[in-house]
């Protein structure tokens, strides 16, 4: 073990190997009681979680457990549960390395290469020329050589498939290769002690896992809701000194910093009415860099998701408050009729509430980090602009006006900014694509406000209709009604006539009503009236 007294707190950023974290003295939030529980829950298990959420650390922890590495678990919760520490042969493959493969030949080559370390231990048969054939041979020889059943751990099973979701022909080719690989898990069931599979998207019983008819999906099981991620209790105990250190950096109290961390990184729920969890990658990054940044998107943008959102013509303004049954989002990718399953399984939406009577789930964007990063990717997709175009110059002026509680100045800045957009080809193209011009400007307002780290909701239900847009600032709530080629005065009167602002008058903040009219000819704000 490494003496960390001199080094100080060490955060396992980019380190997903349990043994290394324990040997080198990195910060570790103890989940080993849940690791033991999942290891004894059932034989074949599937767990879906968003990227950068600790799935790989979980798989390496299971790897060490099934190898009987008791020394690595000293002082952890599992020591109260496990008494035997029997060692089993383990086959552990991480398919994230196959994400960039574009040909089935390349995919087969990667699958063969991932089995090389086990081939060196257990040998190979001359007839094992396919990934599935080699996989089956290794399972059999590991069982024969040790006299024990084999633990099999497959991380990121869907990595080779995600970027092919928009291309059915290519997806089918890759899926066929993977099916031949995974069929061995059922064919060799008698020699398998435990099988754990992780991924982002939910498996389909109709495709690559069709042969494993006893695979248990624990992705929405309450008992495993917090097995990945960091709970608020864990944050305020295990990581309390890290909150204190970051609070000093920001010149605020630990209580205030806790609130900031919660708004930025908390809010994920993976079953109805379960504890919320923080994104562990982003949280530890914030402690390491002493900065509340948007770290989740550093590893790349989810192009596969934005493609699917375009294909299904997803209304982005409806994503903040969706009420649906579980079958609408907890379903296989092959059965998707909307982008909702991908949005949930990828972590861009999460469960916020659950009604046991109606069995309906309320989904929403988890936290501010996701909102900002999501918006960054959606701007070019939905209004044909890059985030840098929005942020340069205009954003600062608009933000300052709102902070000064000067809505007139803010709308003047918005008017001037939008007036230049028709000359940008992407903007003109996006405007031509939409059937509802009013909806397009609603998208624009929504994305611009979101990009500025402002909490905004659209189409807000109230007793007498739907409010076009509500913007929440620290001291002020803005209620907007938008019209295209209409009267701003009529828009303001609609707010009053239907009582849109009444529900916000008891929140202790100033309430400002704004009727805004857009011109389809000039493609910008025509006029506005403030009430």
C-alpha positions in Angstrom: 0.0 0.0 0.0 1.1 3.6 -0.7 1.5 6.0 2.2 -0.8 8.9 1.2 0.1 11.2 4.1 2.5 13.1 2.0 0.6 12.9 -1.3 -2.7 14.0 0.3 -6.1 13.0 -1.1 -5.8 11.1 -4.4 -8.8 10.8 -6.7 -9.1 7.8 -9.0 -9.8 9.8 -12.1 -9.6 7.5 -15.1 -8.6 4.6 -12.9 -11.2 1.8 -13.0 -9.3 -1.1 -11.5 -10.3 -1.9 -8.0 -7.0 -3.5 -7.1 -5.0 -0.4 -8.1 -7.4 1.9 -6.2 -6.9 -0.1 -3.1 -3.2 -0.7 -3.4 -2.3 2.9 -4.3 -4.5 4.5 -1.6 -7.0 6.3 -3.8 -10.2 7.7 -2.4 -12.8 4.9 -2.4 -16.5 5.0 -1.6 -17.3 1.6 -0.2 -20.0 -0.2 -2.2 -18.8 -3.7 -1.4 -21.9 -4.7 0.5 -23.8 -4.2 -2.7 -21.1 -6.0 -4.6 -21.5 -9.0 -2.4 -25.3 -8.9 -2.8 -25.2 -8.7 -6.6 -22.7 -11.6 -6.6 -25.2 -13.8 -4.7 -28.4 -12.4 -6.3 -28.7 -14.7 -9.3 -26.5 -16.4 -11.9 -26.9 -14.1 -15.0 -27.2 -10.4 -14.4 -27.4 -7.3 -16.6 -26.9 -3.8 -15.4 -27.4 -0.6 -17.4 -25.9 2.7 -16.3 -24.8 5.8 -18.2 -21.2 6.3 -19.3 -18.7 7.5 -16.7 -20.8 6.1 -13.9 -18.6 3.5 -12.3 -19.7 0.4 -14.2 -16.1 -0.6 -15.0 -15.0 -0.1 -11.4 -17.9 -2.3 -10.4 -16.8 -5.0 -12.8 -13.2 -5.0 -11.6 -14.4 -5.2 -8.0 -16.4 -8.3 -8.9 -13.3 -9.6 -10.7 -11.2 -9.3 -7.5 -14.0 -10.8 -5.4 -14.3 -13.9 -7.5 -10.6 -14.3 -7.6 -10.7 -14.5 -3.8 -8.5 -11.4 -3.3 -9.4 -11.0 0.4 -6.4 -8.7 1.0 -7.9 -6.0 -1.2 -11.2 -5.9 0.8 -9.7 -5.5 4.3 -11.7 -2.9 6.3 -14.6 -2.8 3.8 -18.2 -3.7 4.4 -18.0 -7.0 2.5 -15.8 -8.4 5.3 -18.9 -8.7 7.5 -20.7 -10.7 4.8 -18.1 -13.0 3.1 -16.5 -15.7 5.2 -15.1 -18.3 2.7 -13.3 -16.2 0.0 -13.1 -19.1 -2.5 -11.3 -18.3 -5.7 -12.7 -19.0 -9.1 -11.3 -18.6 -12.6 -12.5 -15.3 -14.1 -12.9 -14.2 -17.7 -13.3 -10.4 -17.8 -13.6 -8.5 -21.1 -14.1 -4.8 -21.7 -15.8 -4.2 -25.1 -15.3 -0.4 -25.0 -12.1 -1.0 -27.0 -14.3 -2.1 -29.9 -16.3 1.1 -30.0 -14.4 2.6 -33.0 -14.5 -0.6 -35.2 -16.3 0.0 -38.5 -16.1 -3.4 -40.0 -17.2 -6.9 -38.8 -13.7 -8.2 -39.6 -12.3 -5.5 -37.2 -14.9 -6.4 -34.6 -14.0 -10.1 -34.8 -10.3 -9.3 -34.5 -10.9 -7.2 -31.3 -13.0 -10.0 -29.8 -10.2 -12.5 -30.5 -7.6 -10.1 -29.1 -9.5 -9.6 -25.9 -9.3 -13.3 -25.2 -5.5 -13.6 -25.8 -4.6 -13.3 -22.0 -6.9 -16.2 -21.3 -5.7 -18.2 -24.2 -2.2 -17.9 -22.8 -3.4 -19.4 -19.5 -5.8 -22.0 -20.7 -4.6 -22.8 -24.2 -6.6 -23.0 -27.5 -8.0 -25.6 -29.9 -7.0 -25.6 -33.6 -10.7 -25.4 -34.5 -11.4 -22.3 -32.5 -11.2 -19.8 -35.4 -14.1 -17.5 -34.4 -14.6 -15.3 -31.3 -17.4 -17.5 -30.1 -15.5 -20.7 -30.7 -12.5 -19.4 -28.8 -14.7 -18.0 -26.0 -16.4 -21.4 -25.5 -13.1 -23.3 -25.6 -11.6 -21.0 -22.9 -14.6 -21.5 -20.6 -14.4 -25.2 -21.0 -10.6 -25.5 -20.4 -10.7 -23.1 -17.4 -13.4 -25.3 -15.8 -11.4 -28.5 -16.6 -8.1 -27.1 -15.4 -9.3 -25.7 -12.1 -12.2 -28.0 -11.4 -14.4 -25.0 -10.7 -17.1 -23.0 -12.4 -16.1 -19.8 -14.2 -17.1 -16.2 -13.4 -17.6 -14.2 -16.6 -17.7 -10.4 -16.6 -18.5 -8.4 -19.7 -18.2 -4.6 -19.5 -19.8 -2.3 -22.1 -21.4 -5.1 -24.1 -23.1 -2.6 -26.4 -20.1 -0.4 -27.2 -19.6 -1.9 -30.7 -23.2 -1.2 -31.5 -24.0 2.3 -30.3 -22.7 4.2 -33.3 -24.5 1.9 -35.7 -28.0 2.5 -34.3 -28.8 4.8 -37.2 -27.7 2.2 -39.8 -29.9 -0.9 -39.7 -27.8 -2.9 -42.2 -24.6 -2.3 -40.4 -26.2 -2.8 -37.0 -27.5 -6.2 -38.1 -24.1 -7.2 -39.2 -22.4 -6.3 -35.9 -25.2 -7.8 -33.9 -24.8 -11.1 -35.6 -21.1 -11.2 -34.7 -22.0 -10.4 -31.1 -24.8 -13.0 -30.9 -22.4 -15.7 -32.0 -20.2 -14.6 -29.1 -22.9 -14.4 -26.4 -24.6 -17.6 -27.3 -21.7 -19.4 -25.6 -22.9 -18.0 -22.2 -26.0 -20.2 -22.5 -24.4 -23.1 -24.2 -21.9 -23.5 -21.4 -24.2 -22.7 -18.5 -23.2 -25.7 -16.4 -19.6 -24.5 -16.3 -20.5 -20.9 -15.3 -20.6 -19.8 -11.7 -21.7 -16.2 -12.3 -22.1 -13.9 -15.3 -22.3 -10.1 -15.1 -22.9 -7.9 -18.1 -22.9 -4.1 -18.2 -23.8 -1.6 -20.8 -25.6 1.7 -21.5 -28.6 0.6 -23.6 -30.9 -2.1 -22.5 -30.4 -5.6 -24.0 -33.1 -7.1 -26.3 -34.5 -10.5 -25.6 -35.1 -10.6 -29.4 -31.6 -10.2 -30.5 -28.1 -10.8 -29.1 -29.3 -12.1 -25.8 -32.2 -14.1 -27.0 -30.5 -17.4 -26.0 -30.0 -16.3 -22.4 -33.6 -16.7 -21.3 -32.7 -16.4 -17.6 -30.7 -13.1 -17.8 -32.0 -10.9 -15.0 -32.1 -7.1 -15.6 -31.4 -5.3 -12.4 -31.1 -1.8 -13.9 -34.3 -0.6 -12.2 -34.1 -2.8 -9.1 -34.5 -0.7 -5.9 -31.9 -2.8 -4.1 -29.2 -1.9 -6.6 -30.3 1.7 -7.4 -27.1 3.1 -5.7 -24.6 0.4 -6.7 -23.1 3.0 -9.1 -22.8 6.7 -8.3 -22.4 8.5 -4.9 -25.3 9.1 -2.6 -25.8 12.3 -0.6 -25.0 10.4 2.6 -21.8 9.1 1.1 -20.8 12.6 -0.1 -21.4 14.2 3.3 -19.5 11.5 5.2 -16.8 9.8 3.1 -16.1 13.0 1.1 -16.9 15.6 3.8 -13.3 16.9 3.9 -13.4 17.3 0.1 -16.5 19.5 0.3 -14.7 21.6 3.0 -11.7 22.0 0.8 -13.7 23.1 -2.2 -15.8 25.5 -0.1 -12.6 27.2 1.0 -11.6 27.6 -2.6 -14.9 29.3 -3.5 -15.0 31.4 -0.3 -18.3 29.9 0.9 -19.5 27.7 3.7 -19.5 23.9 3.4 -23.3 23.9 3.5 -23.4 26.3 0.5 -20.9 24.2 -1.4 -22.9 21.1 -0.7 -25.9 22.8 -2.3 -23.8 23.8 -5.4 -22.5 20.2 -5.8 -26.1 18.9 -5.5 -27.4 21.2 -8.2 -24.5 20.5 -10.5 -24.0 16.7 -10.2 -26.8 15.1 -8.2 -30.3 14.0 -9.3 -29.9 10.6 -10.9 -32.5 8.0 -9.9 -32.5 4.5 -11.3 -35.8 3.2 -9.8 -39.0 4.6 -8.5 -38.7 6.6 -5.3 -35.0 5.5 -4.8 -32.2 7.6 -3.3 -30.6 10.0 -5.7 -27.0 9.6 -6.7 -24.3 12.0 -8.0 -22.3 11.4 -11.1 -19.0 10.0 -9.6 -16.7 11.0 -12.4 -17.8 14.6 -12.4 -17.9 14.9 -8.6 -14.3 13.6 -8.2 -13.1 15.8 -11.1 -14.5 18.8 -9.3 -12.6 17.9 -6.2 -9.4 17.2 -8.1 -9.5 20.4 -10.1 -11.2 22.5 -7.4 -13.7 23.8 -10.0 -17.4 23.1 -10.6 -17.0 22.3 -14.3 -19.0 20.3 -16.8 -16.8 17.3 -16.9 -19.1 14.6 -18.1 -18.8 15.7 -21.7 -15.0 15.9 -21.9 -14.8 12.3 -23.2 -16.8 13.1 -26.3 -20.4 14.0 -27.4 -22.9 11.2 -27.9 -23.4 11.5 -31.7 -25.5 8.3 -31.8 -28.0 9.9 -29.5 -28.4 13.2 -31.4 -28.8 11.2 -34.6 -31.7 9.2 -33.0 -33.3 12.4 -31.7 -33.3 13.9 -35.2 -34.7 10.7 -36.7 -37.6 10.6 -34.2 -38.0 14.4 -34.4 -37.8 14.8 -30.6 -39.3 17.9 -29.0 -36.4 19.1 -26.8 -38.6 21.5 -24.9 -40.7 18.7 -23.5 -37.8 16.9 -21.9 -38.0 18.7 -18.5 -41.2 17.1 -17.4 -42.3 13.8 -19.0 -44.9 11.5 -17.4 -44.8 8.0 -18.9 -45.0 4.3 -17.9 -41.8 2.3 -17.6 -42.4 0.6 -21.0 -41.9 4.0 -22.7 -38.2 4.3 -21.6 -37.1 0.9 -20.1 -37.2 -1.0 -23.4 -34.8 -2.5 -26.0 -33.2 -0.2 -28.6 -34.7 -2.4 -31.3 -38.2 -1.6 -30.1 -37.8 2.1 -29.9 -40.4 4.3 -31.4 -39.0 7.5 -29.8 -35.6 8.6 -28.5 -36.8 8.3 -24.9 -35.2 5.0 -24.1 -31.8 6.2 -25.3 -32.2 9.5 -23.5 -32.9 7.7 -20.2 -30.4 4.9 -20.6 -27.7 7.3 -21.6 -28.3 9.5 -18.6 -29.7 12.6 -20.2 -33.0 12.0 -18.5 -33.6 10.3 -15.2 -36.5 9.4 -12.9 -37.6 12.3 -10.7 -40.8 10.8 -9.3 -43.0 7.7 -9.4 -46.7 7.2 -8.7 -47.4 3.7 -7.5 -51.2 4.0 -8.1 -50.9 5.1 -11.8 -47.5 3.4 -12.2 -46.3 6.4 -14.1 -42.8 7.8 -13.9 -41.8 11.5 -14.1 -38.6 11.9 -16.1 -36.5 15.1 -16.3 -32.9 16.3 -17.0 -30.9 15.2 -13.9 -28.8 18.3 -13.1 -27.2 21.4 -14.4 -24.1 19.7 -15.8 -26.2 17.5 -18.1 -28.4 20.5 -19.1 -25.4 22.6 -20.2 -23.6 19.7 -22.0 -26.8 18.5 -23.6 -27.6 22.0 -24.9 -24.1 22.3 -26.3 -24.8 19.3 -28.5 -28.4 20.3 -29.3 -27.7 23.8 -30.6 -26.3 22.7 -34.0 -28.8 19.9 -34.3 -31.9 22.0 -33.6 -31.1 25.6 -34.7 -28.0 25.2 -36.8 -25.6 27.1 -34.6 -22.5 26.2 -32.6 -22.5 26.9 -28.9 -19.5 29.2 -29.4 -21.7 31.4 -31.7 -24.2 31.8 -28.9 -21.7 32.3 -26.2 -19.4 34.8 -27.9 -20.4 38.4 -27.1 -24.2 37.9 -26.9 -24.3 35.5 -24.0 -22.4 37.8 -21.7 -24.5 40.8 -22.5 -27.8 38.9 -22.2 -26.7 37.3 -18.9 -25.7 40.6 -17.4 -29.0 42.2 -18.3 -30.9 39.4 -16.6 -28.7 39.6 -13.5 -29.5 43.3 -13.4 -33.2 42.4 -13.6 -33.4 44.4 -16.9 -35.6 42.3 -19.1 -36.0 45.1 -21.7 -32.2 45.2 -22.2 -32.0 41.4 -22.3 -34.6 41.3 -25.0 -32.9 44.1 -27.0 -29.8 42.0 -27.0 -31.8 38.9 -28.1 -33.4 40.9 -30.8 -30.1 42.2 -32.2 -28.6 38.7 -32.0 -31.4 36.9 -33.8 -31.5 39.6 -36.5 -28.1 38.3 -37.7 -29.0 34.6 -37.7 -30.9 34.4 -41.0 -27.6 34.9 -42.8 -26.3 31.7 -41.2 -27.1 28.8 -43.6 -27.7 26.3 -40.8 -30.2 28.5 -39.1 -32.2 29.1 -42.3 -32.2 25.4 -43.0 -33.5 24.5 -39.5 -36.1 27.2 -39.7 -37.3 25.8 -43.1 -37.5 22.2 -41.6 -40.0 23.0 -38.8 -43.7 23.0 -39.4 -44.4 25.2 -36.3 -42.4 28.5 -36.5 -43.6 29.5 -33.0 -42.2 26.2 -31.8 -38.9 26.9 -33.5 -38.4 30.2 -31.6 -39.5 28.4 -28.4 -36.6 26.0 -29.1 -34.3 28.9 -29.7 -35.2 30.6 -26.4 -35.0 27.4 -24.5 -31.6 26.5 -25.8 -30.2 30.0 -25.3 -31.4 30.2 -21.7 -30.1 26.7 -21.0 -26.7 27.5 -22.5 -26.5 30.4 -20.1 -27.0 28.1 -17.1 -30.5 29.5 -16.5 -33.3 27.1 -15.4 -36.0 27.3 -18.0 -39.2 25.3 -18.6 -41.5 25.3 -21.6 -45.1 24.4 -22.1 -45.7 24.5 -18.3 -49.1 23.1 -17.4 -51.4 25.3 -15.3 -55.2 25.3 -14.5 -56.2 27.2 -17.6 -53.7 26.1 -20.2 -50.0 25.9 -20.9 -47.4 28.6 -20.4 -45.0 29.0 -23.3 -42.0 29.5 -21.1 -41.0 30.1 -17.5 -37.4 31.3 -16.7 -36.2 31.0 -13.1 -33.5 33.5 -11.9 -32.3 33.7 -8.3 -34.5 36.8 -7.6 -36.9 36.9 -10.4 -39.3 34.5 -12.3 -40.1 35.5 -15.9 -43.3 34.2 -17.5 -43.2 34.4 -21.3 -45.9 34.1 -23.9 -44.6 33.9 -27.5 -46.4 34.8 -30.7 -45.3 34.7 -34.3 -46.7 37.6 -36.5 -49.0 38.3 -33.6 -49.4 41.1 -31.0 -47.1 41.2 -28.1 -49.9 43.0 -26.2 -52.3 40.1 -26.9 -49.6 37.7 -25.6 -49.3 39.7 -22.4 -53.1 39.8 -22.0 -53.2 36.0 -22.4 -50.9 35.7 -19.4 -53.2 37.8 -17.3 -56.5 36.3 -18.7 -55.4 32.7 -18.0 -53.6 33.5 -14.7 -50.3 32.0 -15.9 -48.3 34.0 -13.3 -50.5 33.4 -10.3 -48.8 30.1 -9.2 -45.4 31.9 -8.9 -46.5 34.8 -6.8 -46.0 33.0 -3.5 -42.4 31.9 -4.1 -40.9 35.1 -2.6 -39.4 36.2 -5.9 -40.3 39.1 -8.2 -42.6 37.9 -11.1 -42.2 39.5 -14.5 -44.7 38.9 -17.3 -43.5 39.3 -20.9 -45.5 39.1 -24.1 -43.1 38.6 -27.0 -43.8 38.8 -30.8 -41.6 37.3 -33.5 -41.6 38.4 -37.1 -41.5 35.6 -39.7 -40.2 38.1 -42.2 -37.3 39.5 -40.2 -36.7 36.2 -38.3 -36.2 38.1 -35.0 -38.1 39.6 -32.2 -40.6 42.2 -33.5 -41.7 43.7 -30.2 -42.5 42.9 -26.6 -44.5 44.2 -23.7 -43.6 43.8 -20.1 -46.2 43.5 -17.4 
